[in-house]
Amino acid sequence: MIAAGRWRSPWVECAAAAACILAADSVAFRAGTVMAAVPEPDLQAVQAVCGRCHTTAVFLNDLRSWERWNDVFADMVRRGANGTDEQLARVTRYFLENLTVINVNTSPAEELAGVLGVSEDVAQDVIARRDRQPFSNIAQLRAVPGVDSAKLDQRKKRILF
């Protein structure tokens, strides 16, 4: 969602004032595998907010469109999921950067920026390029100035054309 030109978490509308009473554990469970190190802050927030009712293994390998994740978030809020504004922003970022599928030729700038790991300006450049000629492969996307090839390689299974 966009608010005054900035990306806004879908959680904010549903649970902006909510406080999460559960702190994330120092051991991360990712897709059924125990990780010895403390997880990144965004994943830690996911564990605190989402892991209160179910394990994160339930969804960590589940790729969906951003629209579908918003449906899931709304359902979870109705069931009582909550967290601090910072936690919810981190959950939003984690899902967008790690579990969201986009179509480069149809997704809005906010989704492109999150999934591709680029600035809003670069996302707008992607849109300008696709308006002239739709993308048909990852090599064409790599040619857009500001697009990080390493990030594309990491995220290519979530990028559709």
HELIX and SHEET records of a PDB file:
HELIX    1   1 PRO A   10  ALA A   15  1                                   6    
HELIX    2   2 PRO A   41  CYS A   50  1                                  10    
HELIX    3   3 THR A   56  VAL A   58  5                                   3    
HELIX    4   4 TRP A   66  ARG A   78  1                                  13    
HELIX    5   5 ASP A   85  ASN A   98  1                                  14    
HELIX    6   6 ALA A  109  LEU A  116  1                                   8    
HELIX    7   7 GLU A  120  ARG A  132  1                                  13    
HELIX    8   8 ILE A  138  ARG A  142  1                                   5    
HELIX    9   9 SER A  149  ARG A  155  1                                   7    
HELIX   10  10 LYS A  156  ARG A  158  5                                   3    
SHEET    1   A 2 ILE A   2  ALA A   3  0                                        
SHEET    2   A 2 ARG A   6  TRP A   7 -1                                        
SHEET    1   B 2 ALA A  28  ARG A  30  0                                        
SHEET    2   B 2 THR A  33  MET A  35 -1                                        
SHEET    1   C 3 ARG A  64  SER A  65  0                                        
SHEET    2   C 3 THR A 100  ASN A 103  1                                        
SHEET    3   C 3 ILE A 159  LEU A 160  1                                        
END                                                                             
